[in-house]
Amino acid sequence: MKAISKISYIFLVTLITSACQKQLDLDPDGRITMDEVFSDYNRTRGYLNSCYGYAPAPNMDRASFTDEAQDADDAIANSKFTIWYAGSITSSSFPTYSVDGNPWIDLYEGIRKCNVFLENIQTATVYVSEEEKNGWIAQAHTLRALYYLQLIKRYGGVPIFDKPLEIDHDFSMDRRASFSEVVQFILNDCDAALAVPATRDGFSWQIYENQFGKMSRAVAYAIKSQAITYAASPLWSDGTFTWEDATRINAEALAQCLANDYRLFDVQPGADVAQNAYALYFITSSDDERAVDKETIYQLGEQMAVWRDAGMPTNPGMDRSGPGPTQDLIDSYEMANGEPAILGYEDADRLKPIINPASGYNENDPYTGRDPRFYASIYYNGAPRNLGGGSGRTVETFVGGADGISSNDRKHTRTGYYMRKFNNHRSGQNNSADGAIRLFRLAELYLNFAEAAYQSAGPDVTITEGNLSMSARDAVNAVRARAKMPPLPAGLSNEDFERRYRNERRIELAFEEHRYFDVRRWKILSETDKFVTGMRIQKQGETLAYSRFKLRNRNSFSDKYLLYPIDQDEVNKIFNLTGENWQNPGWLD
């Protein structure tokens, strides 16, 4: 896929055709002009609808590009995971092996369409109330902010285009804006959207019938929350935005969502449906007009087929076991009493854990008494495959077991574990009932606020914003309470709180793509991704022997992997135009 030059082509040909010939963004056959589009109610709405759909959807496979999982496809020569783990990636080959390819083109196409809409709607003759018209404008601003956020998470600073380009646009004058400049643009777009009244036809909090996936006020606040949290983080902090700024913006976002009926999902399931409310949330549809699911802010991805694409070999019709949770991730789950099970490791290979004596963790019975989110997220040896007894069975990951560990094919776990999160135990070939990853949900806003608040004021200082009166520790404890976990204690130092906070974020948001971006913005990629560990279990009669092991070293932890590369051919073209090298560090082929 081409990056810069294709963008230039899109802007110079497609967009300029729109600007000069006033045609709809269709094949250039002259069937309809842009004036005709923006003079008709249905056509105008149709053009706005065409601005949607350009952001990459979250994917569970991204877990295998982090220390959350080792993918079973590493048994296949030249699979994307084999090549990634080997570090054999160039700027040219990156789209082939990345979980979402090279989304630069699609994101800029979405931005272009938003710009066309925002320019034409200002002088549109369409017969529509000012209230609804302003609501359309708010959606376009929010969409554009969303697309820029997805760009900077991956590429860092990018060029900002806030209007359609003219036919004589001088591309040699374009430049990459800084990360902070783009964040300011994102915040301005969201604020412009939020300035529109919160009415049904304006820019609403509510999602009405047939509006699933529509931009809303909560989405604008979620975009602001994530953008400012990233901007204040070590990778991107340049003094433009402080943790105090991030605290203020996050506090407002969280306060506004809480004041408008957003709540952590806490519906208690029947024993034969899911283990707990956390497990139920991830197999519950968010397309319910917020009748039951009041936590989801925006779901971009579609329903997954975990039973098939991250299944166990005993699942009829399964294709691959996919991302196998690592022992490193398992160790991060606390005990149900709120104590960390593992305090660290005696050795560099993380095979000799330092056990917390206050936790009750037993190396010979390691899966008993853990955080309830462990049981909702992980299939481990002895886990019930089905709930409700009767026809159920237990998972066998021991060597030689029905779901046993193996390094020879893509249908068996590499690590001794399988992913359970998003998987409805009733799912299968004739009944795909698995869940979807949410791009934004309320738990993230709690955690973003907590991160900013402890950095700016400390763990226990109460921050007041509107109806919100909460400390960083309070915010983390709200997320833990939903999981039925004890609160974090008061009086933790900033260093200790940061360790507990980052662990909480790792657990709560596991397999939802956050880990990939978090370790990068915190600049700890080289600490987390050099290698991962697993658990091999040998069964001797009725006795189980547990043995930790280290998987092969990875070579995808250097600083170049902090960012996506821009395709080198396109970088060369920009260099010839501007004399500037737009390539991200480390990606010169």
N, C-alpha and C positions, 0 to 999 in steps of 0.2 A: 504493500500500500504506500502511496506517495503522501508526503506530509505537506511541506511548504508549497511546492510547485502546484500541487493539485488545489490547494487552497487558493493560490493565485488564479488558477484557471476558473475555479468556481466563482470567485469574486469578479474576475474580468469578463467572463462569458455569461454565466447564468445570471449573476446579480446585475450586471450592467444591462443585459437584455431586459431585465425587469425594470430597471431605472429609466432606460431610454425608450424602449418600445412599449412600456407599461403592460407587459404581458403577465399572466398568471405563471406561477412557477411550475409549468408543465412543459411538454415538448413544444419547441418553438414553431407552432403551426398557425399562430395568429388567431386561434379560436376565440380568445377572450382577453381583454385588456385588464390591467391592474385596476383601472378606474371602475370597470364593471365588477370586479371582485369586491371592491370596497364600497360599492353602492348597493350591494345586496346582502341581506341579513345572513342567509344560510351560507353564502360563499365566504363572507367575512369570518364567520365562525369556523368554516371549514379550513380556511387558511390558518387560523389560530391553532386548530387541532393538528394541522400539519407541522407545527413548530414542536410538537411533542415527539418523544421517541428516539432521541439521539444520545442519551447518556448510557454508558455501559451498565448492564445489570450486574448486581453482585452475584458471585458464583462460589459455591462451596469448595471448588478446586483450588481457590487461592490459598486455602489453609495449607496446602501441600507446598506452597512457596514460602512458608514460614516455619517456625519451630513448633507450630501446633500439630503438624502432621508430616508423615513420610508417605508418599504416594506409592501404591502397589505397581503403578506403571513404570517404576524405576527398574523393573525386571525386563523391560522391553528396550532393546537397543534403539537409540535415537528418538525415544519418546521425549515429549517436551520436558518431562521431569528429569529424565536421565541427563539431558543436555543442560538443563538449568542447574542441577546439583553439581555437574562437572565444571560449571562456570564457563562453558564454551559458547557464549552468547556474544554476538556482535550487534552493532546498531542496525545492520541490514537484516540479520536473522531474528532479531528480538520479536517482531510481530508474530512469527511462527511459533514461538515457544512461550510467549506471555499468556496469561490467563484470559486477557481481553484484547489481545492483538495490539494494534496501534490505533487507539480511539481518537487521535487528534483530528482526523478528517471529519468523522461523524460529529464530533463536538463542535467544530467550527461551522459545519453545515447547519447545525441547530442554532448556533449564534447568529449566523447569517439570516436565517429565516425569522428569528425574533427581531432582528434589526429591520428587516423589510416590513414586518408587521407594525412595529412601533413607529416607523416613519410614515407609512401610508394611513394608519388609523387616525393620525392627527388631522388630516384633511379629508377623511372619508365622508361620503355623503349618505352612508348607510342609515336607514331609519331605525334608530335604537335609542333607548333612554341613556342619558349621561351616566346613570348609575351602572348599567350593564356594560357600557363602553369602557368605563374606567375599570370595571372588573376584568375585562379582557386585557387591558393594558397592564394591570397588576400581574396577571398570569404570565404575560410575555416577559416582564421584568424578572419575575421569579425564576422562570425557565432559563433565562440568560445567565442569571446568577448561579443556578445549578450547574450549567454547562461549564462556566468558568471555574467553579469549585472542583469539578471533576478533572479539568485540565491541570490546575496547579498542584493538586494532590499527586499527580503522576509526573508532570514535566517541570515543576517549578514555575518561575515567571514566564509569561507568554505574552504575545502581542494583544493589545486591547483594541477591539473594533466596536464602536458604539453606534455606528450607522452604516448603511449600505455604501459601498465604495463607488466613486465616480469612474467613468470610462477612462479618464486621464490620471487615475490614481498612480502616484509615484511609489512603487514598492521599495525603492531604494531608501526611502525615508522611514520605513517601518522599523520598529525596534521591539525587543522583548522588554516588557514592563517587569519591574521587580515583583516578587511574591507579594510584598506588602501593598504595592500599588494595585495589584489585581484584587487583593482582599478588600481594599477600600472601595474599588469599583463594585464588588459583590455586595458589600454592606449598603452602598448607595442604591443599588438596584432593589435590594430587599426593602430598604426604607421607603423607596418610592412606591413599591407595592403596598406596604403596610399603611401608607398614608391614605389609601382608598378605604372608604367606610366598610365596616364589617357587616354588610347586609347580605341577604341571599343572592341578589343580583350583582352586588359589588364584589368585595374580596372577603369571602366568608371563612369562618372557622369550620363550619359543618360541611360534610360531604353528602350530597343528596343523591337521589336515584339516578343511575346511569352516569355518575360523575367519578367513578373509581379511577384513581390515577391523576386527578385534576390537581393543579397547584392550589394551595390554600395558605391561610395565614400561618398555620403551624409549620408548613414546609419552609416558608420564608424565615421564620425564627430558627428553625433547625439548621438551615444553611448558614445563617449568621453565627450560630453557636459553634458549628464545626470549623468554619472559616477562621474565626478569631482565635479559637483554641490552637489551631495549627499555626497561625501567624505568630503567636507568642511562644511557640515551642522552640527548643534549641536549634533545630535545623534551619528555621526560617526567621528567628528573631533578629531584627536589625535595628531595634530602638523605635521603630514606628509605632508598634503596638506593644503595650506593657501587659503584664499579668493583671494589673488593676483594670485596664481596658477590657481584658477578657472576662474578668469577674463581673463587671458591670453589664456587659452585653449578654453573658450567659445567665446572669441572674434575671434579667428582663425576659429572656427567652423562656426560661423555666417558669418564671412567675406567670407569664401570659398563658402558657399552655395549661398550667395547673388551674388557672382562673377560668379556663374555657373548656373544662370537662375532660382534659387528658389525665389519664390515670394509669399506673402500672397494672398490667393484667393480673388479676388475682382470683379468677374463677377456679374453684376447686373441682377437679374432675372426679368421675367415678373411678373406682379402683381398677376397672377393666379397660379404662380409656387412656389414661396417662398417669405418670408417677406423681405429678404435682402440678401446680398452676404454671410454673415456668415451662415444664414440658408441654403442657396443653397449649400454651400460647403459640408455640412454633408449629403446631399442626392445625391451628385455627385460622380460618380465612379472615383476612382483614377487609374483604369486600362486603361489609355488612352495614355500611352507612353509619359506622361507629356505634352500632347498637350494643354490641358485646365487647368488641376489641377497641378499647379507648386508649391503648398504648401506641399503636402504630401511627406514625406521622406520615410516612410515605413508603409504600411498597413498589419497587420498580421491577424486581425480578418476578418471574412466573413460578408456579408450583414446580418443585423439583421431583425427581424420581430417585430418592435416596436408596430405596430398596434395590434399584437396578445399577445406579452409577456409583454408589458407595455402600454396596451391600455385602452380605456374607455369602460364602459359597453354598450355604444351605438354603438360600433364598431361591426359589424356582424362577428362572428367567433372568437372574442377575447377570450383569456384564463384567463388572469390575468392582474391586473393593475400595478403590479410590483413596481418599485421604485417611490414612490410619493414624489416629491420635498417638502422640509421642508420650513416652514416660515423663518427659519434662513437663508436658501439660498435665498429666495425671498428678504429678507431685505438687502442682500449684493449687489443686483443690484442697481446701482446709478440711479439718474434721468437723463434724456436726456441732461440736462444742465451741467452735469459733477459733480454735487454736490451729496455727499452721502445723501440718504434719512433718514437713521437712524444712529445716532451717538453713540448709546449704549442703555442701559436699566436701568430703575430705580430700578428694582427688580431682584433677583437672578434667577427667573423663566423665565426671558426674555419675559414677557407679557406686560410690560409697556415701550414702546419704547421712547427714547429721540429723538424727531423729529428735523431735521436740518431745521431751519426757512428759510435758503437761498435756500433750494432745491425745494420748491413748492409742496412737498409731502402732500397729503390729505388723512387722515385716512379713510374718507368716500368714497374715490374714489382712492384706492391705486394702481391701475394698469394703470393709465394714465400717460403718459410722462416719461416712464422709458427707461433705456438703451436698444437700439434695440436688443441686445442679449437676453434680457428677453423675447421678443415676439417670438424669434426664438427657445427658449429653453423650455418654460413653457406653458402648457395649464392651464389657470386660469378662474375663473368665468367671462363669457362674452367674452371670446376669440373666434374669428371665427374658427370654426372647419375646414371648407374648405375655400379656397381662391377664389377670383374672383366673389363672389356674386352668384346670381342665386339660385342654389341648396344648397347653404351653410346654416349652422346653427351656433348658438353660444353655447359654452360649458356652462353647468349648474351644477356647483359644490355646489350650495346652498343646504341646507337640504331639501330633497324631490325632488331635481332637477333630470333631466335625467341622469346626471353624478354625482349625489350627494354624499357627504361625508358619510362614514359609517365605523363602526368598526366590522362588523359582517361577511363579506365575502371578498374573494380575488379579486373581480372584481370592487370594488369601492375604491376610494382614501381614505387613512387614514388621509391625511394632508390638503385636500382642493385643491390639485393641481395634475396634471398629467405631465409626461415628454413629451415634444414636440421635443426636439433635436433628430436628426437622422430620424424623422418621416416625410415621404412624405404624404401629406394629401390625395393623390390619392391611397395610399396603402390599400390593403384589401385582402380578401380571394383569389381573382382571379388576383391580381396584386400587388405583393410584391415589392415595389420600395423604401424601406427604406435604410438608409445608414449604414456605418460601422465605428467603432472606429479606428482611426489611432494610431499606436504605437508611431510613431515620426512624428511631423510636424513642419514647420518652426516657427510657433508662439511660440512653447515651447523653441526653441533656442533663440529667442528674450528675452523671460522671464528668461531663465537660465542666459543669459548674464547680464540682468538687476540685478538679485539677486546678482551675484558675484560682479558686478561693484559698486553697492551702498555699499556693505559690505566692499569692499577694498578701495574705493576712494571717496564714497559719491554719492548722487543722480545726481549731476550736472557736475561732472568732465568728460571731454571728453576722451575717450579711443581710441587710434589709433592702428589699426592692418590691414595691407594691405590696401585694399580699404575701410576699415571700419573706420569711425570717428564718434563716438556715445557715449553718456552718458547713464547711467542707465535710466534716465527719458526719453531720446530720444527713447530708446528701448521699454519702456512701451507705450509711445505715438504712436509708429508705430503700435502696436497691437490695440490700441484704435481707431486710425484713420480708420483702416479697418472697424471697427464697427460703424463709424460715431459718435464717442464720442469725446468731447473736450479734449485737452491735459491736463495732470497734470501740475499744476503750478510750476514754478521754486522756489527755495528757501525753499523747505520742509526740515525739520530736518530729520536725519536718522530714528528716531523713527516714525515720521509721514509718511515718504516715505515707510517704511517697512509695515505699516498698509495698505496703499493704494496699494502697490505692491502685498501683499498677497491676498488682496481682488480681485485685477485684475486677478491674477492667478486663483483664485477660480471661477470667472465668465467665463473667456475665456476658461478654460479647464474643465468646469463642465461636469460631467458624463463620463469623459474619463479616469478614474482610478487614475488620479494624486492626487486628494484630499486625498485618502486613504494613499498614501505614503508620501505626503507633511506634513500632521499633525504629522506623526511619526518622520520624519527626523528633523522637527522643535521642536520636543518634546512638543507638545501642545495637544496631544491626550486627556489628562485628562481635558482640558478646553473645548474641542469641542464635545466630544462624550458621556457625562454623560446623556444627554437627548436632544430631539429636540422638536420643536413646530410646530403647524399647525394653520390654519385659518378656523373657522366655520362661515358660512354665513347663516343668517336667512332672509327669504324673507317675508315681511309684506306688502302685496299689491304691489306697485311699489317701495317700499323702501327696501334697503338692510342694514342689521345690521351686522357689522364685529366684530368677537370676537376671539381673539387669545387664544390658549389653549396649555397646555403642555402635551406631551405624556408621557407614563410610563417611569420611569427611566431605563436607560440601565446599565448593569454591564460589559461592554466590553471596558472600558477605562483605565484599570490599565496598568502598565508598561509591564506586560507580553504580552499584545496585540500589543506591538511595533514590535514584530517579529513573524514569523511562528515558531511553535515547530518542532523539529526533532522527528520522531516517537520514543516513549520511549523504546520500545523493542530493537530498533536498537542502541539507546544510551547506553543501558545496555550492549549490545554486545561489543561496542567499549570500554566501561569502563573495561570490562573483558580483552580486548586485550591490552589496553594502560594505564589503570589506570586514564584516563582523562574523565571528564564529559563534553560531547559535548552539552548537552541540553541547550537551551536558557533560560534566567532567567524567573522564575515564572511557568515553564511548567513541573515541576516534579510532576507526577501523584501520 
